[in-house]
Amino acid sequence: MHDYNANPTRSEPVHFTVPDEYAGLRLDQALVRFFPEYSRSRLQEWITQQQVKVDGAYATSKQKVWGGEKLEVLPQTHPAEQPYLAEDIALEILYEDDTLLVINKPVGLVVHPGSGNWEGTLLNALLHHAPQLADVPRAGIVHRLDKDTSGLLVVAKTITAQTALVRQLEARSVQREYLALVHGELTRAGKVDAPIGRHPTQRVKMAVVENGKPAVTHYQIERKFPSCTLLRCRLETGRTHQIRVHLAHIGHPLVGDSVYLKGPQKCVPQLRALLSGFPRQALHATRLALEHPVSGERMEWHAPLPQDMVQLLQQIKAIVNEPA
């Protein structure tokens, strides 16, 4: 019928002869039978990107086959379907043993490969630092930080440790604290208990929604300033964008948050340009505590504020004439 004996993820052309029983099928329907592991939309992309020839000529998306045609296909694996690459990316490692790895993630480092960021991520760096993580799902990553959030992340180096950490996260025994600079002047500590889910119309955002997953954030005041407040936030749950969504929900969005900060905020004139010019959400994972998956020992790590947030606070203090 056809001479298909090649690995479809190869970059070399693969050749087929269309069987007579495929007569009348659209080309993409025929390709599905040759490459059942790929979606039809992916195969249609191959056609539109001129990766498929029929009898030596580039195929068209609506073309049909009648049997006997010679197909030449140059499969192109999507980055999501390829093994992740190990990359030599510097990591600030605060703790490491045979089971755990604790990292202070810098601003700008994506945690896991995804659309638009298939390389240069924490996962790629982990595979270079500890190649055995290739045998652990998600290279041992059990929780994430947004690209522009800095701070502490724990990575499991074995499947057993990963399972134990996930159970601790589910049991809410992992303690995670963040420092967040928010717009507005808060006067006392509080708690936000509001479910979070995908925004109903803006799919790249999360939101407080009635049918969302339970989410609880505790916050206390670290330092007050005119027009802004430095908070220490403690997570009970770990929903996507949780602190950002919850603080925006109560009217105190994070300084620099381009996604959840909407419209001008009330601000003393001296600080307006400084706060509006901060280039990322002012959020840092400063404390992490958990039980070691093997020894059961309670362990704790702290990461000081990164330089950009330190500088921002110093500039605020200088403008409002507060002592450093």
C-alpha positions as CSV (number, residue, x, y, z in Angstrom):
1,M,0.0,0.0,0.0
2,H,2.6,2.5,1.0
3,D,6.2,2.6,2.0
4,Y,5.8,4.2,5.5
5,N,8.6,2.9,7.7
6,A,9.9,6.2,9.0
7,N,9.7,8.1,12.3
8,P,7.3,10.9,11.6
9,T,9.3,13.3,13.8
10,R,12.3,13.1,11.5
11,S,13.2,16.2,9.5
12,E,13.9,14.1,6.3
13,P,11.0,13.8,3.8
14,V,8.8,10.8,4.1
15,H,7.4,9.2,1.0
16,F,4.0,7.5,0.5
17,T,1.9,6.1,-2.3
18,V,-1.8,6.8,-1.8
19,P,-3.7,3.5,-1.7
20,D,-6.7,3.1,-4.1
21,E,-9.1,2.8,-1.2
22,Y,-8.3,6.4,-0.2
23,A,-9.9,7.7,-3.5
24,G,-12.1,10.7,-2.9
25,L,-10.6,11.7,0.5
26,R,-9.3,15.2,1.1
27,L,-5.5,15.2,1.4
28,D,-5.7,16.1,5.1
29,Q,-8.0,13.1,5.7
30,A,-5.5,10.8,4.0
31,L,-2.7,12.3,6.0
32,V,-4.5,11.5,9.2
33,R,-4.3,7.8,8.2
34,F,-0.6,8.1,7.6
35,F,0.0,10.1,10.8
36,P,-2.7,9.2,13.3
37,E,-0.7,10.7,16.2
38,Y,-1.1,14.2,14.8
39,S,-4.3,16.3,14.8
40,R,-5.9,17.2,11.5
41,S,-5.3,20.9,12.2
42,R,-1.6,20.1,12.5
43,L,-1.6,18.3,9.3
44,Q,-3.4,21.1,7.6
45,E,-0.7,23.4,8.8
46,W,1.9,21.2,7.1
47,I,0.0,21.6,3.8
48,T,-0.3,25.4,4.1
49,Q,3.3,25.7,5.1
50,Q,4.4,23.8,1.9
51,Q,5.6,20.7,3.7
52,V,3.5,18.3,1.6
53,K,3.9,17.6,-2.1
54,V,1.6,15.5,-4.4
55,D,3.4,14.1,-7.5
56,G,6.1,16.7,-7.0
57,A,3.9,19.7,-6.7
58,Y,3.1,21.5,-3.4
59,A,-0.3,20.5,-2.2
60,T,-3.3,22.7,-1.5
61,S,-5.6,22.6,1.5
62,K,-8.7,21.4,-0.3
63,Q,-7.0,19.0,-2.7
64,K,-8.3,15.5,-3.0
65,V,-6.5,12.2,-3.7
66,W,-7.7,9.4,-6.0
67,G,-5.2,6.7,-5.4
68,G,-1.7,6.1,-6.8
69,E,-0.4,9.7,-6.1
70,K,3.2,10.0,-4.8
71,L,3.2,12.0,-1.6
72,E,6.3,13.6,-0.1
73,V,5.9,14.9,3.4
74,L,8.3,16.9,5.5
75,P,7.0,16.5,9.1
76,Q,7.6,19.4,11.4
77,T,7.2,18.5,15.1
78,H,5.6,21.3,17.1
79,P,7.9,22.4,20.0
80,A,5.4,21.1,22.5
81,E,5.9,17.6,21.1
82,Q,9.7,17.6,21.2
83,P,11.8,16.6,24.2
84,Y,12.7,19.6,26.2
85,L,16.3,20.8,25.7
86,A,18.9,21.0,28.5
87,E,20.3,24.5,28.5
88,D,23.2,26.0,30.5
89,I,21.3,28.8,32.3
90,A,22.6,30.1,35.6
91,L,20.5,29.3,38.6
92,E,20.7,30.8,42.1
93,I,20.5,27.6,44.2
94,L,19.8,28.1,47.9
95,Y,19.6,24.4,48.9
96,E,20.2,21.1,47.2
97,D,20.4,17.5,48.3
98,D,19.5,14.2,46.6
99,T,15.8,14.9,46.9
100,L,15.2,18.7,46.8
101,L,16.4,21.7,45.0
102,V,15.4,25.2,46.2
103,I,15.9,28.1,43.8
104,N,15.6,31.9,44.0
105,K,14.1,32.6,40.6
106,P,15.0,35.9,39.0
107,V,12.6,38.3,37.3
108,G,12.1,37.4,33.6
109,L,12.7,33.7,33.8
110,V,9.8,31.6,32.6
111,V,9.3,28.5,34.7
112,H,7.9,26.0,32.2
113,P,8.1,26.0,28.4
114,G,4.9,27.1,26.6
115,S,3.6,29.2,23.7
116,G,6.3,31.7,22.7
117,N,8.8,30.4,25.3
118,W,9.9,26.9,24.3
119,E,13.5,27.5,25.3
120,G,15.3,29.5,27.9
121,T,13.1,28.4,30.8
122,L,13.7,27.2,34.3
123,L,12.8,23.7,33.2
124,N,15.5,23.8,30.5
125,A,18.0,25.0,33.1
126,L,17.1,22.2,35.5
127,L,17.6,19.6,32.9
128,H,21.2,20.9,32.4
129,H,21.9,21.2,36.1
130,A,20.5,17.8,37.0
131,P,20.0,15.6,33.9
132,Q,18.2,12.9,36.0
133,L,15.2,15.3,36.1
134,A,14.4,14.2,32.6
135,D,12.9,11.1,34.3
136,V,10.7,13.2,36.6
137,P,7.4,14.7,35.3
138,R,7.8,18.4,34.5
139,A,11.5,18.1,35.6
140,G,10.3,18.0,39.2
141,I,8.5,21.4,39.1
142,V,5.6,21.2,41.6
143,H,4.5,24.9,41.7
144,R,5.2,28.0,39.6
145,L,5.9,31.7,39.7
146,D,4.9,34.0,36.9
147,K,7.6,35.2,34.6
148,D,7.9,38.6,36.2
149,T,7.6,37.4,39.8
150,S,10.8,36.7,41.6
151,G,11.6,34.4,44.5
152,L,11.6,30.9,46.0
153,L,10.7,27.7,44.1
154,V,11.1,24.1,45.3
155,V,11.9,21.4,42.8
156,A,11.6,17.6,43.5
157,K,14.5,15.5,42.2
158,T,12.7,12.2,42.4
159,I,9.2,11.1,41.6
160,T,8.7,10.0,45.2
161,A,9.7,13.5,46.4
162,Q,7.4,15.1,43.8
163,T,4.5,13.1,45.0
164,A,5.2,14.0,48.6
165,L,5.4,17.7,47.8
166,V,2.2,17.7,45.8
167,R,0.5,16.1,48.7
168,Q,1.8,18.8,51.1
169,L,0.6,21.5,48.7
170,E,-2.8,19.8,48.6
171,A,-2.9,19.6,52.4
172,R,-1.8,23.3,52.6
173,S,1.2,22.4,54.8
174,V,3.6,24.2,52.5
175,Q,4.0,27.8,53.7
176,R,4.6,30.4,51.0
177,E,4.9,34.1,51.8
178,Y,5.3,36.9,49.3
179,L,6.1,40.6,49.6
180,A,3.8,42.7,47.4
181,L,3.7,46.5,46.9
182,V,0.2,47.5,46.1
183,H,-1.6,50.7,45.3
184,G,-3.6,52.4,48.0
185,E,-3.2,52.7,51.8
186,L,-4.4,49.7,53.8
187,T,-4.9,50.2,57.5
188,R,-5.0,46.6,58.8
189,A,-4.4,43.0,58.0
190,G,-7.0,40.9,56.3
191,K,-7.9,37.8,54.3
192,V,-9.3,37.4,50.8
193,D,-11.4,34.2,50.4
194,A,-12.8,34.3,46.9
195,P,-12.8,31.6,44.2
196,I,-10.6,32.1,41.1
197,G,-11.1,30.8,37.6
198,R,-10.5,31.8,34.0
199,H,-11.9,35.2,33.1
200,P,-15.2,34.8,31.3
201,T,-14.3,36.9,28.3
202,Q,-10.5,37.6,28.5
203,R,-9.0,34.2,28.4
204,V,-5.5,35.2,29.2
205,K,-6.6,36.5,32.5
206,M,-7.9,34.9,35.7
207,A,-10.7,36.4,37.8
208,V,-12.8,36.0,40.9
209,V,-15.7,34.0,39.5
210,E,-18.5,32.2,41.2
211,N,-17.7,28.7,39.8
212,G,-13.9,29.1,40.3
213,K,-11.6,27.0,42.5
214,P,-11.4,27.9,46.2
215,A,-8.6,30.5,46.9
216,V,-7.5,32.1,50.1
217,T,-4.9,34.8,50.6
218,H,-3.9,36.3,53.9
219,Y,-2.1,39.6,54.1
220,Q,-0.5,41.8,56.7
221,I,1.1,45.3,56.5
222,E,4.9,45.4,56.3
223,R,5.1,49.2,55.7
224,K,2.8,52.0,54.9
225,F,3.5,54.8,52.4
226,P,1.5,57.6,50.9
227,S,-0.5,56.0,48.1
228,C,0.9,52.5,48.4
229,T,1.5,49.7,51.0
230,L,4.0,46.9,51.2
231,L,2.2,43.8,52.2
232,R,3.3,40.3,53.3
233,C,0.9,37.8,51.7
234,R,0.5,34.2,52.8
235,L,-1.1,31.7,50.4
236,E,-3.4,28.9,51.6
237,T,-4.0,27.8,48.1
238,G,-1.9,28.2,44.9
239,R,-4.2,29.3,42.1
240,T,-2.8,30.9,38.9
241,H,-2.2,34.7,39.5
242,Q,-3.8,34.3,43.0
243,I,-2.2,37.2,44.8
244,R,-2.5,39.5,41.7
245,V,-6.2,38.7,41.3
246,H,-7.2,38.8,44.9
247,L,-5.5,42.2,45.7
248,A,-6.9,43.7,42.5
249,H,-10.3,42.3,43.6
250,I,-10.2,44.3,46.9
251,G,-9.2,47.4,45.1
252,H,-5.4,47.3,45.7
253,P,-3.7,46.0,42.6
254,L,0.0,45.4,42.5
255,V,2.2,48.2,41.4
256,G,3.4,47.5,37.9
257,D,0.9,44.8,37.1
258,S,0.1,45.4,33.4
259,V,-2.6,42.7,33.4
260,Y,-4.7,43.4,36.5
261,L,-3.9,47.2,37.0
262,K,-6.6,49.0,35.1
263,G,-6.8,52.8,34.8
264,P,-5.0,55.5,36.8
265,Q,-4.7,54.9,40.6
266,K,-5.2,57.6,43.2
267,C,-1.6,58.7,44.0
268,V,0.2,61.6,45.5
269,P,1.7,63.6,42.6
270,Q,5.3,63.0,43.7
271,L,4.9,59.2,43.4
272,R,2.7,58.9,40.3
273,A,5.5,58.7,37.7
274,L,7.6,56.4,39.9
275,L,4.9,53.9,40.6
276,S,3.4,53.9,37.0
277,G,6.9,53.4,35.6
278,F,7.8,50.2,37.5
279,P,8.1,47.6,34.7
280,R,6.7,44.5,36.3
281,Q,4.3,43.4,39.1
282,A,6.0,44.2,42.4
283,L,5.8,40.7,43.8
284,H,8.5,38.5,45.3
285,A,8.2,35.0,46.9
286,T,10.2,35.7,50.1
287,R,9.7,32.7,52.3
288,L,9.1,28.9,51.8
289,A,8.7,26.3,54.4
290,L,7.9,22.6,54.1
291,E,8.6,19.1,55.4
292,H,11.5,17.3,53.8
293,P,10.0,14.4,51.8
294,V,12.6,11.9,53.2
295,S,13.6,13.0,56.6
296,G,10.3,14.7,57.6
297,E,12.3,17.6,59.0
298,R,10.6,21.0,58.8
299,M,12.8,23.2,56.6
300,E,12.6,26.9,55.8
301,W,14.2,29.3,53.3
302,H,14.2,33.1,52.9
303,A,15.0,35.2,49.8
304,P,15.6,38.9,50.2
305,L,13.9,41.4,47.9
306,P,15.5,41.7,44.5
307,Q,17.4,44.8,43.6
308,D,14.6,46.4,41.5
309,M,12.1,46.3,44.4
310,V,14.8,47.4,46.9
311,Q,15.5,50.4,44.7
312,L,11.8,51.2,44.2
313,L,11.2,51.3,48.0
314,Q,14.3,53.5,48.5
315,Q,13.0,55.9,45.9
316,I,9.6,56.0,47.5
317,K,11.2,56.7,50.9
318,A,13.4,59.5,49.5
319,I,10.4,61.1,47.8
320,V,8.2,61.1,51.0
321,N,11.1,61.9,53.3
322,E,11.0,58.7,55.3
323,P,14.1,57.2,56.8
324,A,15.6,54.3,54.8
